[in-house]
């Protein structure tokens, strides 16, 4: 699993302040903590930065190269000039986050990725928004995103298709579609593009204390469908533990064994069964209830774990 650390994000007040004040020490510490926790890539989300984008990205990439030399950086902004500023410094050791199938983005972003040999995250979204069905999302990938990448000469290994996860709070019925989109994208061509998700989107608008559980259960399910990469919080030790359990097939604990059963069930295009779970074990019961919510079999409420 290609793990993209999400913590340098302008939505965080501390990160926003550090960027505004050019506080390199804070960002260096955050970058190093993410790397030490197991991140393979650092996402640098500076926001739109319509005016100061190139200057901010120029400064930030210098800070990151000093903090974590040689580490791949994901340039996360809609400002194309800022993206190219970063690409000029790190070239093929970059990921552009992101393009969509909107005409202007599709015309301008993939050529930048091809020019510098960078990877590109491509969103299954058009101007009209995110389609709800897996079939519609795969159609965007097959008819627009992949052909455009091929047109500009990008290898499939440099394209990361993002099915776009919707939140279980308010868009619950569409949550399973992201899993199926990942599965279908991996099947539609050979070689297939990589797949990536912004994992924490699934738990947006969910009480903070409940978010990590939903994130890690959904992670195991997505991995079962063939997910290659995720933008996630590498400082979440339990989440990173679930990834390790799946990747190393570590069923040495009852909970670890359950996560493997969940992964295997999804990989076999099936579902976790009640008899797979020790319902007297509170931790296993929480996983079971979360699976039912993520599959849209039980209606999500903030009290679903207590029902």
C-alpha positions as CSV (number, residue, x, y, z in Angstrom):
1,X,0.0,0.0,0.0
2,X,1.4,3.3,-1.1
3,X,0.7,5.6,1.8
4,X,0.4,9.3,1.2
5,X,0.5,11.4,4.4
6,X,-2.3,13.9,4.6
7,X,-1.3,16.0,7.6
8,X,0.3,19.0,5.8
9,X,-3.1,20.4,4.9
10,X,-4.1,24.0,4.9
11,X,-7.5,23.1,6.5
12,X,-5.5,22.6,9.7
13,X,-5.3,25.9,11.5
14,X,-1.7,25.2,12.7
15,X,-0.6,24.3,9.1
16,X,-2.3,27.4,7.7
17,X,-0.5,29.6,10.3
18,X,2.8,27.9,9.6
19,X,2.4,28.5,5.8
20,X,1.4,32.1,6.4
21,X,4.3,32.8,8.7
22,X,6.8,30.6,6.8
23,X,7.3,28.6,9.9
24,X,9.6,25.9,8.5
25,X,10.3,24.3,11.9
26,X,6.7,23.3,12.5
27,X,6.4,21.8,9.0
28,X,9.7,20.0,9.2
29,X,8.7,18.3,12.4
30,X,5.3,17.3,10.9
31,X,7.0,15.9,7.8
32,X,9.5,13.9,9.8
33,X,6.8,12.4,12.1
34,X,4.8,11.3,9.1
35,X,7.8,9.6,7.5
36,X,8.8,7.9,10.7
37,X,5.2,6.6,11.1
38,X,5.4,4.9,7.7
39,X,4.3,7.5,5.0
40,X,5.8,6.9,1.6
41,X,4.7,10.3,0.2
42,X,3.8,13.6,1.7
43,X,0.8,15.5,0.4
44,X,1.4,19.3,0.4
45,X,-2.1,20.8,0.4
46,X,-1.6,24.6,0.2
47,X,-5.1,25.4,-1.0
48,X,-5.9,27.4,-4.1
49,X,-3.3,30.1,-3.3
50,X,-4.4,32.2,-6.3
51,X,-1.8,34.9,-5.9
52,X,1.0,33.5,-3.7
53,X,0.9,29.9,-4.9
54,X,4.2,29.7,-6.8
55,X,6.1,31.5,-4.0
56,X,4.5,29.3,-1.3
57,X,5.2,26.1,-3.2
58,X,8.8,27.2,-4.0
59,X,9.4,27.8,-0.3
60,X,7.6,24.6,0.9
61,X,9.3,22.2,-1.5
62,X,12.7,23.6,-0.3
63,X,11.6,23.0,3.3
64,X,10.5,19.5,2.6
65,X,13.6,18.5,0.6
66,X,15.7,19.6,3.6
67,X,13.4,17.8,6.1
68,X,12.9,14.5,4.3
69,X,15.5,14.3,1.4
70,X,14.5,12.2,-1.5
71,X,10.9,11.7,-0.3
72,X,8.2,11.9,-2.9
73,X,6.0,14.9,-2.6
74,X,2.3,15.3,-3.7
75,X,1.6,18.8,-5.0
76,X,-2.0,19.5,-3.9
77,X,-3.4,22.7,-5.2
78,X,-5.6,23.9,-8.1
79,X,-2.9,26.6,-8.9
80,X,-1.1,25.2,-12.0
81,X,1.7,27.8,-11.8
82,X,2.3,26.6,-8.2
83,X,2.3,23.0,-9.3
84,X,4.9,23.7,-12.1
85,X,7.1,25.6,-9.6
86,X,7.2,22.4,-7.5
87,X,7.8,20.2,-10.5
88,X,10.8,22.3,-11.6
89,X,12.4,21.4,-8.2
90,X,11.5,17.7,-7.8
91,X,10.4,16.5,-11.3
92,X,9.6,12.9,-11.5
93,X,9.7,12.5,-7.7
94,X,6.3,14.3,-7.6
95,X,2.6,13.5,-7.7
96,X,0.2,16.1,-9.0
97,X,-3.0,16.1,-7.0
98,X,-5.0,16.4,-9.1
99,X,-6.9,16.6,-12.4
100,X,-10.6,15.8,-13.0
101,X,-12.4,15.1,-16.3
102,X,-13.5,18.8,-16.5
103,X,-12.4,20.1,-19.9
104,X,-10.0,22.8,-18.6
105,X,-8.2,20.6,-16.1
106,X,-8.0,17.7,-18.5
107,X,-6.5,19.9,-21.1
108,X,-3.8,21.5,-18.9
109,X,-2.8,19.1,-16.0
110,X,-1.9,15.8,-17.7
111,X,0.6,17.5,-20.1
112,X,2.4,18.9,-17.0
113,X,2.7,15.4,-15.5
114,X,4.0,14.0,-18.8
115,X,6.5,16.9,-19.2
116,X,8.2,16.2,-15.9
117,X,7.6,12.5,-15.6
118,X,5.4,12.9,-12.5
119,X,2.6,10.8,-11.3
120,X,-1.0,12.2,-11.6
121,X,-4.1,11.6,-9.4
122,X,-7.1,11.7,-11.7
123,X,-10.6,12.1,-10.2
124,X,-13.7,10.3,-11.5
125,X,-15.5,13.6,-11.6
126,X,-16.9,15.8,-14.4
127,X,-18.1,19.4,-14.4
128,X,-21.5,18.1,-13.3
129,X,-20.0,16.6,-10.1
130,X,-19.3,13.1,-8.8
131,X,-21.4,10.4,-10.4
132,X,-23.0,8.1,-7.9
133,X,-22.7,4.7,-9.5
134,X,-19.5,2.6,-9.9
135,X,-20.3,2.1,-13.6
136,X,-20.5,5.9,-14.3
137,X,-17.2,6.5,-12.4
138,X,-15.5,3.8,-14.4
139,X,-16.8,5.2,-17.6
140,X,-15.2,8.6,-16.8
141,X,-11.9,6.8,-16.1
142,X,-12.1,4.7,-19.3
143,X,-13.5,7.3,-21.7
144,X,-11.7,10.5,-20.5
145,X,-9.0,10.1,-17.8
146,X,-7.1,7.1,-19.2
147,X,-7.3,8.1,-22.9
148,X,-6.0,11.6,-22.0
149,X,-3.1,10.2,-20.1
150,X,-2.2,7.9,-23.0
151,X,-2.6,10.8,-25.4
152,X,0.1,12.9,-23.6
153,X,2.4,9.9,-23.3
154,X,2.0,9.0,-19.6
155,X,2.7,5.3,-18.6
156,X,-0.2,3.7,-16.8
157,X,2.1,3.2,-13.8
158,X,2.1,7.0,-13.4
159,X,-1.7,7.4,-13.3
160,X,-3.6,7.0,-10.1
161,X,-7.4,6.9,-10.6
162,X,-9.4,8.2,-7.6
163,X,-13.1,7.0,-7.5
164,X,-13.8,9.7,-5.0
165,X,-15.1,8.5,-1.6
166,X,-18.3,10.1,-0.3
167,X,-19.2,10.4,3.4
168,X,-21.2,7.7,5.2
169,X,-22.9,10.6,6.9
170,X,-25.4,11.9,4.3
171,X,-24.2,9.9,1.3
172,X,-24.2,6.4,2.8
173,X,-25.8,4.6,-0.2
174,X,-22.9,5.6,-2.4
175,X,-20.1,4.4,-0.1
176,X,-20.0,0.8,-1.5
177,X,-19.7,2.3,-5.0
178,X,-16.1,3.5,-4.4
179,X,-15.1,-0.1,-3.5
180,X,-16.6,-1.4,-6.7
181,X,-15.0,1.3,-8.7
182,X,-11.6,0.3,-7.4
183,X,-12.3,-3.3,-8.3
184,X,-13.5,-2.5,-11.8
185,X,-10.7,-0.1,-12.7
186,X,-8.2,-2.8,-11.8
187,X,-10.0,-5.2,-14.2
188,X,-10.7,-3.0,-17.2
189,X,-7.2,-2.9,-18.8
190,X,-3.8,-4.5,-18.7
191,X,-1.7,-2.8,-17.5
192,X,-4.2,-1.1,-15.3
193,X,-3.7,2.3,-13.8
194,X,-3.1,2.6,-10.1
195,X,-6.0,3.4,-7.8
196,X,-6.0,5.9,-4.9
197,X,-8.5,7.3,-2.4
198,X,-8.7,10.1,0.1
199,X,-9.6,7.7,2.9
200,X,-10.8,10.1,5.6
201,X,-13.6,11.4,3.3
202,X,-15.7,8.4,4.3
203,X,-16.0,9.7,7.9
204,X,-16.5,13.4,7.1
205,X,-19.2,14.9,9.4
206,X,-18.9,11.9,11.7
207,X,-18.1,12.6,15.4
208,X,-14.3,12.7,15.8
209,X,-14.2,9.8,18.2
210,X,-15.9,7.5,15.7
211,X,-13.9,8.5,12.6
212,X,-10.8,6.3,13.1
213,X,-12.9,3.1,13.3
214,X,-14.8,3.7,10.1
215,X,-11.5,4.7,8.3
216,X,-9.7,1.5,9.2
217,X,-12.6,-0.8,8.5
218,X,-13.1,0.9,5.1
219,X,-9.3,0.7,4.5
220,X,-9.4,-3.1,4.8
221,X,-12.4,-3.3,2.5
222,X,-10.7,-1.1,-0.2
223,X,-7.5,-3.2,0.1
224,X,-9.6,-6.3,-0.6
225,X,-10.9,-4.7,-3.8
226,X,-7.3,-4.0,-5.0
227,X,-6.6,-0.5,-3.8
228,X,-3.0,0.6,-4.5
229,X,-2.6,3.9,-2.6
230,X,-4.4,6.0,0.0
231,X,-4.1,9.6,1.2
232,X,-4.4,9.0,5.0
233,X,-3.2,9.9,8.4
234,X,0.0,7.9,9.0
235,X,0.0,9.1,12.7
236,X,-3.1,7.0,13.3
237,X,-1.3,3.9,14.7
238,X,-4.4,1.7,14.6
239,X,-5.0,2.4,11.0
240,X,-1.4,1.7,10.1
241,X,-1.7,-1.4,12.1
242,X,-4.6,-2.6,10.0
243,X,-2.6,-2.0,6.8
244,X,0.3,-4.0,8.3
245,X,-2.0,-6.8,9.4
246,X,-3.4,-7.2,5.8
247,X,0.0,-6.8,4.1
248,X,1.7,-9.3,6.3
249,X,-1.2,-11.7,6.8
250,X,-0.9,-11.3,10.6
251,X,-3.8,-13.2,12.1
252,X,-2.1,-13.6,15.5
253,X,-4.8,-11.8,17.4
254,X,-8.6,-12.3,17.1
255,X,-9.1,-8.8,15.8
256,X,-6.3,-9.1,13.3
257,X,-7.8,-12.4,12.1
258,X,-11.2,-10.7,11.6
259,X,-9.6,-8.0,9.5
260,X,-8.1,-10.7,7.3
261,X,-11.4,-12.4,7.0
262,X,-12.9,-9.0,5.9
263,X,-10.2,-8.4,3.4
264,X,-10.5,-12.0,2.0
265,X,-14.3,-11.7,1.7
266,X,-14.1,-8.5,-0.3
267,X,-11.3,-9.9,-2.4
268,X,-13.5,-12.9,-3.2
269,X,-16.4,-10.4,-4.2
270,X,-18.3,-11.6,-1.1
271,X,-19.2,-10.2,2.3
272,X,-18.1,-10.8,5.9
273,X,-20.5,-13.3,7.5
274,X,-22.0,-13.2,11.0
275,X,-20.3,-16.5,11.9
276,X,-16.9,-14.9,11.1
277,X,-17.3,-12.6,14.1
278,X,-17.1,-13.2,17.8
279,X,-20.0,-11.0,18.7
280,X,-19.1,-11.2,22.4
281,X,-15.9,-9.4,21.7
282,X,-16.6,-5.6,21.7
283,X,-13.8,-4.8,19.3
284,X,-15.0,-7.4,16.8
285,X,-18.6,-6.3,17.2
286,X,-17.6,-2.7,16.4
287,X,-15.9,-3.9,13.2
288,X,-19.0,-5.9,12.2
289,X,-21.4,-3.0,12.8
290,X,-19.1,-0.7,10.8
291,X,-19.0,-3.1,7.9
292,X,-22.8,-3.2,7.8
293,X,-23.0,0.6,7.8
294,X,-20.3,0.9,5.1
295,X,-22.2,-1.6,2.9
296,X,-25.3,0.4,3.4
297,X,-27.1,-2.5,5.1
298,X,-27.7,-0.7,8.3
299,X,-28.6,3.0,8.3
300,X,-25.8,5.2,9.7
301,X,-26.5,7.2,12.8
302,X,-24.1,8.7,15.3
303,X,-25.2,6.1,17.7
304,X,-24.9,3.0,15.4
305,X,-22.3,1.4,17.7
306,X,-24.7,1.4,20.6
307,X,-27.7,0.0,18.7
